[in-house]
Amino acid sequence: MSRHQRLAIALMLITSTIILNWSYPYTTALGERLFQWVGLPVWSRGSSGLNYVGITSLLLLFAGLFTLRASLQRHARKITLLALILAFWLPPQLVTAYQMVWAKGIYALEYVKDESNCNYKKEGEQVTGTCSLTFVNHSGQDSQFAASIRNQQYLDGSFLESLDILGDQTLTIPSRQKKTIKVAFTKITSDPHNSVSGSFYGFDLTVKSGEQERDL
Protein backbone atom coordinates (compact mmCIF):
# COMPACT_ATOMS: atom_id res chain seq x y z
CA MET A 1 0.00 0.00 0.00
CA SER A 2 1.42 3.38 -1.00
CA ARG A 3 1.87 6.28 1.41
CA HIS A 4 -0.81 8.27 -0.44
CA GLN A 5 -3.31 5.45 0.11
CA ARG A 6 -2.39 5.23 3.79
CA LEU A 7 -2.80 8.99 4.13
CA ALA A 8 -6.24 8.84 2.51
CA ILE A 9 -7.31 6.02 4.84
CA ALA A 10 -5.97 7.90 7.86
CA LEU A 11 -7.89 11.05 6.98
CA MET A 12 -11.04 8.99 6.40
CA LEU A 13 -10.73 7.30 9.82
CA ILE A 14 -10.08 10.57 11.67
CA THR A 15 -12.96 12.27 9.85
CA SER A 16 -15.24 9.34 10.77
CA THR A 17 -14.40 9.94 14.43
CA ILE A 18 -15.43 13.60 14.14
CA ILE A 19 -18.66 12.67 12.33
CA LEU A 20 -19.64 10.04 14.93
CA ASN A 21 -19.26 12.59 17.73
CA TRP A 22 -20.94 15.48 15.89
CA SER A 23 -24.11 16.57 17.68
CA TYR A 24 -25.06 20.08 16.46
CA PRO A 25 -27.85 21.16 16.27
CA TYR A 26 -28.96 18.34 18.59
CA THR A 27 -27.63 17.13 21.94
CA THR A 28 -27.31 13.49 20.86
CA ALA A 29 -24.21 12.60 18.86
CA LEU A 30 -24.69 11.41 15.29
CA GLY A 31 -23.03 8.11 16.21
CA GLU A 32 -25.63 7.42 18.91
CA ARG A 33 -28.48 8.17 16.49
CA LEU A 34 -26.84 5.88 13.91
CA PHE A 35 -26.50 3.03 16.44
CA GLN A 36 -30.15 3.42 17.46
CA TRP A 37 -31.26 3.50 13.80
CA VAL A 38 -29.58 0.16 13.02
CA GLY A 39 -30.75 -1.36 16.32
CA LEU A 40 -27.41 -1.47 18.14
CA PRO A 41 -27.16 -0.63 21.85
CA VAL A 42 -25.45 2.63 22.75
CA TRP A 43 -24.68 1.70 26.37
CA SER A 44 -23.64 -1.61 27.92
CA ARG A 45 -26.29 -1.34 30.67
CA GLY A 46 -29.31 0.41 29.21
CA SER A 47 -28.49 4.10 29.74
CA SER A 48 -25.25 3.66 31.69
CA GLY A 49 -22.03 1.70 31.67
CA LEU A 50 -19.69 1.56 28.68
CA ASN A 51 -20.59 3.80 25.76
CA TYR A 52 -20.12 1.74 22.60
CA VAL A 53 -20.15 4.84 20.37
CA GLY A 54 -17.33 6.38 22.38
CA ILE A 55 -15.31 3.17 22.24
CA THR A 56 -15.86 2.85 18.49
CA SER A 57 -14.83 6.46 17.84
CA LEU A 58 -11.68 6.06 19.96
CA LEU A 59 -10.69 2.91 18.08
CA LEU A 60 -11.22 4.70 14.76
CA LEU A 61 -9.20 7.68 15.98
CA PHE A 62 -6.25 5.58 17.17
CA ALA A 63 -6.32 3.55 13.95
CA GLY A 64 -6.36 6.79 11.96
CA LEU A 65 -3.46 8.28 13.92
CA PHE A 66 -1.42 5.08 13.59
CA THR A 67 -2.05 4.97 9.83
CA LEU A 68 -1.26 8.67 9.53
CA ARG A 69 2.07 8.25 11.28
CA ALA A 70 2.94 5.32 9.03
CA SER A 71 2.15 7.35 5.90
CA LEU A 72 4.46 10.26 6.74
CA GLN A 73 8.14 10.47 6.01
CA ARG A 74 8.97 13.71 7.81
CA HIS A 75 7.73 15.20 11.12
CA ALA A 76 5.47 12.17 11.63
CA ARG A 77 5.30 12.54 15.41
CA LYS A 78 4.49 16.28 15.34
CA ILE A 79 1.84 15.95 12.64
CA THR A 80 0.22 12.98 14.40
CA LEU A 81 0.05 14.97 17.67
CA LEU A 82 -1.44 17.92 15.79
CA ALA A 83 -4.08 15.64 14.23
CA LEU A 84 -4.97 14.32 17.70
CA ILE A 85 -5.45 17.87 19.03
CA LEU A 86 -7.47 18.95 16.00
CA ALA A 87 -9.82 15.96 16.31
CA PHE A 88 -11.03 17.33 19.66
CA TRP A 89 -10.52 21.09 19.13
CA LEU A 90 -11.88 21.55 15.61
CA PRO A 91 -15.56 20.41 15.91
CA PRO A 92 -16.67 23.00 18.54
CA GLN A 93 -14.81 25.71 16.63
CA LEU A 94 -16.66 24.77 13.44
CA VAL A 95 -20.00 24.90 15.27
CA THR A 96 -19.23 28.34 16.70
CA ALA A 97 -18.10 29.63 13.30
CA TYR A 98 -21.30 28.34 11.67
CA GLN A 99 -23.44 29.93 14.38
CA MET A 100 -21.70 33.28 13.99
CA VAL A 101 -21.94 33.39 10.19
CA TRP A 102 -25.05 31.48 9.09
CA ALA A 103 -27.22 30.35 12.00
CA LYS A 104 -30.24 32.39 13.10
CA GLY A 105 -32.67 32.34 16.01
CA ILE A 106 -32.45 29.36 18.36
CA TYR A 107 -29.88 27.65 16.12
CA ALA A 108 -27.37 30.36 17.05
CA LEU A 109 -27.82 29.72 20.78
CA GLU A 110 -25.30 28.02 23.03
CA TYR A 111 -26.63 26.84 26.39
CA VAL A 112 -24.08 27.03 29.21
CA LYS A 113 -25.33 24.15 31.35
CA ASP A 114 -22.71 24.33 34.11
CA GLU A 115 -23.64 27.98 34.81
CA SER A 116 -27.40 27.32 35.05
CA ASN A 117 -29.39 26.27 38.09
CA CYS A 118 -32.79 26.47 39.81
CA ASN A 119 -33.65 27.19 43.44
CA TYR A 120 -37.06 26.51 44.91
CA LYS A 121 -39.03 26.70 48.14
CA LYS A 122 -42.25 24.83 48.91
CA GLU A 123 -44.70 26.02 51.52
CA GLY A 124 -47.90 24.04 51.64
CA GLU A 125 -49.12 23.59 48.09
CA GLN A 126 -47.24 26.60 46.67
CA VAL A 127 -43.82 26.33 45.08
CA THR A 128 -41.80 29.48 44.40
CA GLY A 129 -38.31 29.83 43.04
CA THR A 130 -35.92 31.21 40.46
CA CYS A 131 -34.01 29.61 37.61
CA SER A 132 -30.78 31.18 36.36
CA LEU A 133 -30.22 30.23 32.72
CA THR A 134 -27.05 31.19 30.86
CA PHE A 135 -26.93 31.42 27.06
CA VAL A 136 -24.60 32.73 24.39
CA ASN A 137 -26.17 34.19 21.25
CA HIS A 138 -23.58 33.89 18.48
CA SER A 139 -25.68 35.52 15.75
CA GLY A 140 -25.94 39.17 14.78
CA GLN A 141 -29.64 39.29 15.70
CA ASP A 142 -31.48 39.18 19.02
CA SER A 143 -32.96 35.79 19.80
CA GLN A 144 -36.39 35.39 21.43
CA PHE A 145 -37.62 32.00 22.60
CA ALA A 146 -39.40 30.01 25.30
CA ALA A 147 -37.61 27.30 27.27
CA SER A 148 -38.67 24.20 29.18
CA ILE A 149 -36.73 21.72 31.30
CA ARG A 150 -36.57 18.19 29.92
CA ASN A 151 -35.17 14.81 31.02
CA GLN A 152 -35.68 15.54 34.69
CA GLN A 153 -34.47 12.12 35.89
CA TYR A 154 -33.16 13.65 39.09
CA LEU A 155 -36.70 14.90 39.87
CA ASP A 156 -38.37 11.48 39.50
CA GLY A 157 -40.82 10.89 42.32
CA SER A 158 -40.65 14.47 43.61
CA PHE A 159 -43.34 17.12 43.49
CA LEU A 160 -41.30 19.03 40.88
CA GLU A 161 -41.52 16.24 38.30
CA SER A 162 -44.95 17.25 36.95
CA LEU A 163 -44.44 21.03 37.09
CA ASP A 164 -43.69 23.12 34.01
CA ILE A 165 -41.40 25.43 35.94
CA LEU A 166 -40.40 27.79 33.13
CA GLY A 167 -43.84 27.90 31.52
CA ASP A 168 -44.21 29.91 28.32
CA GLN A 169 -42.21 32.98 29.34
CA THR A 170 -40.42 34.66 26.42
CA LEU A 171 -36.68 34.99 26.94
CA THR A 172 -34.46 37.37 24.95
CA ILE A 173 -30.70 37.15 24.38
CA PRO A 174 -29.09 40.16 22.64
CA SER A 175 -26.91 39.56 19.60
CA ARG A 176 -23.28 38.53 20.12
CA GLN A 177 -23.72 38.39 23.89
CA LYS A 178 -23.52 35.96 26.78
CA LYS A 179 -26.32 36.55 29.24
CA THR A 180 -27.73 34.94 32.38
CA ILE A 181 -31.50 35.25 32.62
CA LYS A 182 -33.30 34.86 35.94
CA VAL A 183 -36.75 33.34 35.54
CA ALA A 184 -39.01 33.51 38.59
CA PHE A 185 -41.85 31.02 38.96
CA THR A 186 -44.80 30.30 41.23
CA LYS A 187 -46.61 26.98 40.90
CA ILE A 188 -49.30 25.07 42.75
CA THR A 189 -48.79 21.41 43.55
CA SER A 190 -51.08 18.88 45.18
CA ASP A 191 -48.14 17.18 46.88
CA PRO A 192 -49.02 16.66 50.56
CA HIS A 193 -45.48 16.66 51.92
CA ASN A 194 -44.14 19.23 54.33
CA SER A 195 -42.43 22.48 53.41
CA VAL A 196 -39.05 21.99 51.77
CA SER A 197 -36.46 23.99 49.83
CA GLY A 198 -33.60 23.04 47.56
CA SER A 199 -31.86 23.47 44.23
CA PHE A 200 -30.94 21.49 41.15
CA TYR A 201 -28.65 21.96 38.17
CA GLY A 202 -27.16 20.12 35.19
CA PHE A 203 -30.54 19.94 33.47
CA ASP A 204 -31.25 19.91 29.74
CA LEU A 205 -33.52 22.40 28.00
CA THR A 206 -35.83 22.48 25.03
CA VAL A 207 -36.12 25.91 23.39
CA LYS A 208 -38.92 26.96 21.06
CA SER A 209 -39.41 29.91 18.74
CA GLY A 210 -42.48 29.84 16.53
CA GLU A 211 -42.51 26.45 14.81
CA GLN A 212 -38.82 25.83 15.51
CA GLU A 213 -37.81 23.60 18.39
CA ARG A 214 -34.36 22.51 19.53
CA ASP A 215 -32.97 20.44 22.41
CA LEU A 216 -30.01 21.93 24.25
Secondary structure, DSSP 4 states (H G I P E B T S, - for coil): --HHHHHHHHHHHHHHHHHHT--TTSSS-HHHHHHHHHT--SEEEBTEEEEHHHHHHHHHHHHHHHHHHHH-SSSHHHHHHHHHHHHHHHHHHHHHHHHHHT--GGGGEEE-GGG-EEEEEEETTEEEEEEEEEEEE-SSS-EEEEEEEE--GGGTTSTTTT--SSTT--EEE-TTEEEEEEEEEEEE----SPPEEEEEE--EEEEEETTEEEE-
